[in-house]
Amino acid sequence: MTDLTEADIQSRLARLGDLKAAIGQAIVGQADVVEQLLIGLLAGGHCLLEGVPGLGKTLLVRSLGEALKLDFHRVQFTPDLMPSDILGTELLEEDHGTGHRSFRFQQGPVFTNLLLADELNRTPPKTQAALLEAMQEKTVSYGGVTHRLPAPFFVLATQNPLEQAGTYPLPEAQLDRFLLHVRVDYPTEEEERAILGQTTGASAGAVPAVMGGEEVLALQKLVRDVHLSDDLLAWVTRIVRASRPGDGAPDDIRKYVKWGAGPRAGQALILCAKARALLHGRLAATREDIAALAAPVMRHRLLLSFAAEAEGRSADDVVAALVCAVPLA
């Protein structure tokens, strides 16, 4: 680790524990979801959270925003939302002294550190696409001028299951911009009882601010220094390549997958494995890190065939079979 002492590294790892504890002040359970969000933050990517309404997706993202001393904006995506409502627009201004008129760019809510795109799939594709450049290039182009977004920049988008009325499926190009596709499930009975008690009392848990932007950027840099062995690098490469139907692909892939994952999936899986290792206090990624994140990284990057739908096979089923089918060595 360049320019860092052992004490510096341990201090930064301890801050991650403080961040998880701060979020736990408002969120009951959902340990895997919280961990995956923090992995996305450390890896410098964006996360898509999917779950039925009422599971606390928005509260979770808001709690993360409160725990991080960062600028935070929330946009509620609706069918009538326009791209300018997100990116910004030009305003015509007049100097009353000289009568001179000029245009001034009024920044939209995307100009922030942490953007909550709530119910992203309830807005039409034209508005969904407005986030593409911001998510990939971290810039906004308007009127021939490119505006750079602040760093760090992190999009947390929520979506309702596509089977629900009034949803517009995100195109593959947009899905691929998300580092992780996080599934939010119903809480256990014990967790639900704790949620009911916590949210119907006199006061809810407050979330302390424990980390600022400079610390987030430093941790993101530290993630890239986490060690990954050549054997694991080769294993990730084989997993991603085996997800593409064709000669040599596992039987389940040829049968259930129409389009496999691209190289961006391999990049995401390696970065997320490194971030998970750091989150667990390790400076080297392991096979368990990769296996634990294969589904969140790849489930939205596979286009399943009709046979998969007919037989009730999900993307997670296919990824699990893929990880088992591809040998480590």
PyMOL commands that set and color helices and strands:
alter all, ss='L'
color gray80, all
select helices_A, chain A and resi 6-23+31-43+57-67+84-87+120-122+125-137+172-175+189-199+213-224+230-242+251-256+263-279+287-298+306-310+315-325
alter helices_A, ss='H'
color red, helices_A
select strands_A, chain A and resi 47-50+68-69+72-76+88-94+101-107+114-118+139-142+145-148+154-159+180-183+211-212+257-259+303-304
alter strands_A, ss='S'
color yellow, strands_A
deselect
rebuild
show_as cartoon
